[in-house]
Amino acid sequence: ALALAAGAHLCVVPSVCEEACSTTVLEALALGRPCLALARGGTPELCAYELYPGQLQLADTMPELVERLRAQLAVAPRRAQLPAAFGADANLILPRLVDLYAE
């Protein structure tokens, strides 16, 4: 799933649920993809994980989300350069998590 997301130009999360923390939004931000989402639940707080200003654009209504999507599709895709020591590699993180739970 991450490989598919990594190839995307844009992530759109039209979730109307009050999610505490959207994994989809976090993955898009970590991959440097622009993300459009409805401002529901904990999603607005995820702006703290942006790799560049404005990476996560929030809409209050579905029509506003559609307008933001139209605007994004009218411009060239933006790709953030991930730092070399990005650290979001499951092969690196999983052993650390296993050790943490073993403690």
C-alpha positions as CSV (number, residue, x, y, z in Angstrom):
1,A,0.0,0.0,0.0
2,L,2.8,2.4,0.8
3,A,4.4,1.8,-2.7
4,L,1.1,2.8,-4.3
5,A,0.9,5.9,-2.1
6,A,4.5,6.8,-2.8
7,G,3.7,6.9,-6.5
8,A,0.7,9.2,-6.0
9,H,0.8,12.9,-6.8
10,L,-1.8,13.8,-4.2
11,C,-3.6,12.2,-1.2
12,V,-7.3,13.0,-0.7
13,V,-9.0,12.0,2.5
14,P,-12.7,12.8,2.3
15,S,-13.5,11.0,5.6
16,V,-16.5,12.3,7.3
17,C,-15.8,10.3,10.5
18,E,-14.3,11.9,13.6
19,E,-11.0,9.9,13.4
20,A,-8.6,10.4,16.2
21,C,-5.6,9.9,14.0
22,S,-5.7,9.2,10.3
23,T,-3.0,6.8,9.3
24,T,-3.6,7.7,5.6
25,V,-2.8,11.3,6.3
26,L,0.3,10.4,8.3
27,E,1.6,8.2,5.5
28,A,1.0,10.8,2.9
29,L,2.8,13.4,4.9
30,A,5.7,11.1,5.6
31,L,6.0,10.4,1.9
32,G,6.1,14.1,1.1
33,R,2.8,14.1,-0.8
34,P,0.4,17.0,-0.6
35,C,-2.7,15.9,1.3
36,L,-6.3,17.3,1.2
37,A,-8.6,16.3,4.0
38,L,-11.7,17.3,5.8
39,A,-11.0,19.0,9.1
40,R,-12.5,16.2,11.3
41,G,-11.4,14.6,14.5
42,G,-7.6,14.8,15.1
43,T,-6.8,15.4,11.5
44,P,-6.1,19.2,12.0
45,E,-3.4,18.4,14.6
46,L,-1.5,16.4,12.0
47,C,-0.2,19.6,10.4
48,A,2.6,19.3,13.0
49,Y,4.0,16.5,10.7
50,E,4.2,18.5,7.5
51,L,7.5,18.3,5.6
52,Y,6.7,21.7,4.1
53,P,4.2,24.5,4.8
54,G,0.8,23.8,3.4
55,Q,1.4,20.1,2.7
56,L,-1.8,19.3,4.6
57,Q,-4.7,21.4,3.4
58,L,-7.9,21.1,5.4
59,A,-11.5,21.8,4.3
60,D,-14.5,22.3,6.5
61,T,-17.0,21.0,3.9
62,M,-17.1,18.5,1.1
63,P,-17.7,21.2,-1.6
64,E,-14.6,23.1,-0.2
65,L,-12.6,19.9,-0.4
66,V,-13.7,19.4,-4.1
67,E,-12.6,23.0,-4.9
68,R,-9.2,22.5,-3.3
69,L,-8.8,19.2,-5.2
70,R,-9.6,21.1,-8.5
71,A,-7.0,23.7,-7.6
72,Q,-4.4,21.1,-6.8
73,L,-5.1,19.2,-10.1
74,A,-4.5,22.4,-12.0
75,V,-0.9,22.7,-10.9
76,A,2.2,20.5,-11.4
77,P,2.6,17.8,-8.7
78,R,4.9,18.8,-5.8
79,R,7.4,16.2,-4.5
80,A,9.3,16.9,-1.3
81,Q,12.8,15.6,-1.0
82,L,12.9,13.3,2.0
83,P,15.9,13.6,4.3
84,A,18.5,10.8,4.0
85,A,17.9,9.7,7.6
86,F,14.1,9.7,7.1
87,G,13.6,6.7,9.5
88,A,10.2,5.5,8.2
89,D,11.6,2.2,7.1
90,A,9.6,-0.7,8.5
91,N,12.7,-2.9,8.4
92,L,14.3,-0.5,10.8
93,I,11.4,0.4,13.0
94,L,9.9,-3.1,13.5
95,P,12.9,-4.6,15.4
96,R,12.9,-1.5,17.7
97,L,9.2,-2.0,18.4
98,V,9.7,-5.7,19.2
99,D,12.5,-4.8,21.6
100,L,10.4,-2.1,23.2
101,Y,7.5,-4.5,23.8
102,A,9.9,-7.2,25.1
103,E,11.0,-4.8,27.8
